[in-house]
Amino acid sequence: MSAFTVQSFPTIPEVLPHENHPHAESILDDLKKNNEIGYNKLQSILTNHALDMIDYDLNSKSIKLDPNTIGVKSLMCHVPINGTRVLRVYSVDNPTWTKVFTGNYFRVDTVTLDGEMGKKSVEISLDDNLIIDMAKEVKEDEEGHVLTNVTVTNISITNDNNDRFGENKRPISMPHLVAVYGNPDYMKDKFLIKNKVLAINEFSTAKQAIEIAKNGIMPVAKCDSFELYQNVTTEIGGNSNIGYNLAFWISPRCHNIHDKLYICTVPGATSTKRNGIAIVIQEAGKDIESWATNPEIWQKLLPILGQDICQVK
């Protein structure tokens, strides 16, 4: 086994970002350049936790930190920029983790098309906390010496006042909202605000969908054979009609999105073309679409996705 690519704590007195985690790298590099006091205070905390990981033989550790205590008011995050933000619904061969939310045949996600990853300064509010994930690696060098390395693998912003999902209090995503209608028994007692469990009838899926549409981080992705549904005059035959059928089912029930609905191919999801649809939430360089901030439309669209398309059986 070889030595580490990134020499981090305890070899040097700093806990550095892992080489394959550009988000953590962007945040720590910016703090080191532009907020030396905050960076040094953060490193004092990280190195103490890294010592605990080594002493107690922990492979990973997550810490929660109030950024105000170290004088950090903003983070330079590695996030998608530019591009068109869309809601996608498409068929999949291997649903993986999504199947409890959107079933065995379809997946729902929000992505940025034709965008790129870039850096954006994100302001931190008074109630925000940082969740910092750390990992320990152990390797053996060519001379047989055992080496230890502790790095930062992720830094995320959390707020206990915001609604969260599940025991790990993860941010709510679109599959969770679809599952309220497609798998309601599974979704019971899964939503939380602060430490209080919300009943499904206390939880507004439309409000959450609008929040995701406006402020959600949508990863960069790709769609092929992008075709506006209202321009399609005849059904696409053979095995390539999945996207058309989805659009055909959704469009008349949600008139306001008719001219924002595209038939597309999501590469790698299945072996068929035109395997899904993309509904434009925000075109590159333009304001968010009015439908995406309209609760009445989400109150129609989410049940259609959950009960008619993605129902978990």
C-alpha positions in Angstrom: 0.0 0.0 0.0 1.2 3.5 -0.8 1.2 6.7 1.2 -1.7 9.1 1.0 -2.3 11.5 -1.8 -3.4 14.2 0.6 -1.1 14.5 3.6 -3.5 15.6 6.4 -3.6 15.2 10.2 -1.7 13.9 12.1 1.2 14.2 9.6 0.6 18.0 9.5 -1.3 20.0 12.2 -4.3 20.5 9.9 -7.3 18.4 8.9 -7.5 18.9 5.2 -10.3 18.0 2.7 -10.1 14.6 1.0 -8.9 14.9 -2.6 -12.2 13.6 -4.0 -14.5 16.0 -2.1 -14.4 19.4 -4.0 -17.2 20.9 -1.8 -15.1 20.5 1.4 -12.0 21.7 -0.5 -13.8 24.8 -1.7 -15.0 25.8 1.8 -11.7 25.1 3.6 -9.5 26.8 1.0 -11.7 29.9 1.0 -11.7 30.1 4.8 -7.9 29.8 4.9 -7.4 32.6 2.4 -10.1 35.0 3.6 -10.9 34.3 7.2 -7.6 33.2 8.9 -9.0 33.6 12.5 -12.1 31.5 11.7 -10.0 28.9 9.9 -7.6 28.5 12.8 -10.4 28.2 15.3 -12.0 25.5 13.1 -8.8 23.6 12.8 -8.4 23.6 16.6 -11.7 21.9 16.8 -11.1 19.5 13.9 -7.7 18.4 15.2 -9.2 17.6 18.6 -11.8 15.4 17.0 -9.2 13.8 14.8 -7.2 12.8 17.9 -10.3 11.2 19.3 -10.8 9.2 16.1 -7.3 7.9 16.3 -7.4 7.2 20.0 -10.7 5.4 19.9 -10.1 3.8 16.4 -13.1 5.5 14.7 -13.3 5.3 10.9 -15.7 8.2 10.6 -17.1 11.0 12.7 -19.7 13.8 12.2 -19.6 16.8 14.3 -22.2 19.6 14.7 -20.8 23.1 15.0 -22.2 26.6 15.5 -20.3 28.7 13.0 -20.9 31.9 15.0 -18.6 30.5 17.7 -15.7 30.6 15.3 -16.6 33.8 13.4 -17.7 32.2 10.2 -20.5 34.1 8.4 -20.4 32.6 4.9 -19.1 29.6 3.1 -17.7 29.3 -0.5 -19.7 26.3 -1.6 -19.1 24.0 -4.6 -22.5 24.0 -6.2 -24.2 23.8 -9.7 -24.4 27.1 -11.5 -26.0 28.3 -14.7 -28.0 25.7 -16.7 -31.7 24.9 -16.7 -33.3 23.5 -13.5 -35.9 20.8 -14.1 -38.1 18.2 -12.4 -37.5 14.8 -14.1 -39.6 11.7 -14.0 -38.2 8.6 -15.8 -38.2 4.9 -15.9 -35.3 2.9 -14.4 -34.0 -0.6 -14.5 -32.4 -0.5 -11.1 -34.2 1.9 -8.7 -31.7 1.4 -5.8 -32.6 3.6 -2.7 -35.5 5.3 -4.4 -37.8 2.3 -4.6 -39.3 2.9 -1.2 -40.3 6.4 -2.4 -41.0 6.1 -6.1 -41.4 2.4 -6.7 -39.6 -0.2 -8.8 -40.1 1.4 -12.2 -39.7 5.1 -11.9 -37.5 7.7 -10.4 -38.2 11.4 -9.6 -35.4 13.9 -9.2 -34.5 17.6 -9.6 -31.4 18.4 -11.7 -29.6 21.1 -13.6 -29.2 20.5 -17.3 -26.3 22.0 -19.2 -24.9 23.6 -16.1 -21.5 23.3 -14.5 -20.0 23.1 -11.0 -18.8 26.3 -9.7 -18.2 28.3 -6.5 -20.9 30.4 -4.8 -20.8 32.2 -1.5 -23.6 31.1 0.8 -24.5 33.3 3.7 -25.1 31.6 7.1 -28.1 32.6 9.2 -28.0 32.9 13.0 -29.8 29.6 13.5 -27.6 27.6 11.0 -25.2 24.9 12.1 -22.4 23.1 10.2 -22.3 19.3 10.0 -18.7 18.3 9.3 -18.0 14.7 8.3 -14.5 13.3 8.9 -12.9 10.1 7.8 -9.9 8.2 8.9 -7.7 6.2 6.5 -5.0 3.7 7.5 -2.3 2.6 5.0 1.1 0.9 5.0 4.0 2.5 3.3 6.7 0.6 1.3 8.8 0.1 4.4 6.0 -1.4 6.3 5.1 1.5 8.5 1.5 2.0 9.4 0.3 5.5 8.5 -2.9 7.3 9.7 -4.6 10.1 7.9 -7.8 12.1 8.9 -9.6 14.2 6.4 -12.8 16.2 6.0 -15.2 14.6 3.5 -18.1 17.0 3.6 -19.4 20.2 5.2 -23.1 20.9 5.1 -25.4 23.6 6.5 -28.3 22.5 8.7 -31.0 24.3 10.6 -33.0 22.6 13.3 -35.9 24.9 12.6 -36.3 23.6 9.1 -38.3 20.5 8.2 -36.2 17.4 7.9 -36.7 13.7 6.9 -35.9 10.6 8.9 -33.7 9.7 11.8 -30.7 11.3 10.2 -32.6 14.6 9.7 -31.7 14.8 6.0 -33.0 17.7 3.8 -36.4 16.9 2.2 -36.2 15.9 -1.5 -38.7 15.5 -4.2 -38.9 11.6 -3.9 -40.0 12.1 -0.2 -42.8 14.3 -1.3 -44.0 11.9 -4.0 -43.9 9.1 -1.5 -46.4 10.9 0.8 -48.9 9.9 -1.9 -47.3 6.7 -3.3 -46.3 5.1 -0.1 -48.1 6.8 2.8 -47.8 4.0 5.3 -44.0 4.1 5.0 -43.9 7.9 5.3 -45.8 8.0 8.6 -43.8 9.8 11.4 -40.8 10.4 9.1 -41.0 14.2 8.9 -39.6 16.4 11.7 -39.3 20.0 12.6 -36.8 20.6 15.3 -37.3 17.4 17.4 -41.1 17.2 16.8 -42.4 14.5 14.5 -45.0 15.8 12.1 -48.0 13.8 11.1 -48.6 13.6 7.4 -51.7 15.8 7.6 -49.6 18.5 9.4 -47.0 18.5 6.5 -47.5 20.7 3.4 -46.0 18.9 0.4 -46.7 21.9 -1.8 -44.8 24.2 0.5 -41.8 21.9 0.5 -41.9 21.5 -3.3 -41.9 25.2 -3.7 -38.9 25.5 -1.3 -37.0 22.9 -3.3 -37.9 24.6 -6.6 -36.7 28.0 -5.4 -33.7 27.0 -3.2 -32.9 23.3 -3.6 -29.4 22.3 -4.8 -30.0 20.5 -8.1 -27.0 18.5 -9.3 -25.7 18.8 -12.8 -27.1 16.1 -15.1 -27.7 15.3 -18.7 -30.8 14.6 -20.8 -30.8 13.5 -24.5 -33.4 13.8 -27.3 -35.1 16.8 -25.6 -38.4 17.4 -27.3 -41.2 19.8 -26.3 -44.3 17.6 -25.6 -46.8 20.0 -27.2 -44.9 19.7 -30.5 -45.4 15.9 -30.6 -48.5 15.2 -32.8 -48.4 11.4 -32.7 -47.4 8.8 -30.2 -43.8 7.6 -30.4 -44.1 3.8 -31.0 -42.2 0.7 -29.9 -40.3 0.7 -26.7 -39.5 4.4 -26.8 -42.9 5.8 -25.8 -42.5 5.9 -22.0 -41.8 9.6 -21.9 -44.7 10.3 -24.3 -47.1 8.3 -22.1 -45.9 10.1 -19.0 -46.5 13.5 -20.6 -49.8 12.3 -22.1 -51.0 11.3 -18.6 -49.8 14.4 -16.7 -50.4 17.3 -19.2 -54.2 17.4 -19.3 -54.3 17.2 -15.5 -51.9 20.1 -15.0 -52.6 22.5 -17.8 -50.2 25.1 -16.5 -47.1 23.0 -17.2 -48.1 22.0 -20.8 -45.6 24.2 -22.5 -42.8 23.4 -19.9 -43.0 19.7 -20.4 -40.4 17.9 -22.5 -40.0 14.3 -23.5 -36.4 13.3 -23.0 -33.9 10.4 -22.6 -32.1 10.0 -19.3 -28.8 8.2 -20.2 -28.1 5.1 -18.3 -31.5 4.8 -16.6 -32.8 2.2 -19.1 -31.9 0.8 -22.5 -34.8 2.7 -24.2 -34.9 6.1 -25.6 -37.4 8.8 -24.6 -37.6 7.1 -21.2 -38.8 10.1 -19.3 -40.0 13.7 -19.1 -38.4 16.9 -17.8 -40.6 19.8 -16.5 -38.7 23.1 -16.7 -38.6 24.9 -13.3 -36.2 27.6 -14.3 -34.5 28.3 -17.6 -30.9 29.4 -17.6 -30.7 33.2 -17.0 -34.4 33.6 -16.4 -36.7 33.9 -13.4 -38.3 30.8 -11.9 -41.4 29.6 -13.8 -44.7 30.7 -12.2 -46.1 27.2 -12.0 -43.2 26.1 -9.8 -44.2 28.6 -7.1 -47.9 27.9 -7.3 -49.1 25.6 -4.5 -52.3 24.6 -6.4 -50.3 23.1 -9.2 -48.1 21.1 -6.8 -51.2 19.9 -5.0 -52.3 18.4 -8.3 -48.9 17.2 -9.6 -47.5 15.4 -6.6 -50.6 13.1 -6.1 -50.5 12.3 -9.8 -46.8 11.3 -9.5 -47.4 9.3 -6.3 -50.7 7.6 -6.8 -50.8 7.2 -10.6 -47.2 6.7 -11.7 -44.9 6.0 -8.7 -47.1 4.1 -6.3 -45.2 1.6 -4.2 -46.9 -1.8 -4.3 
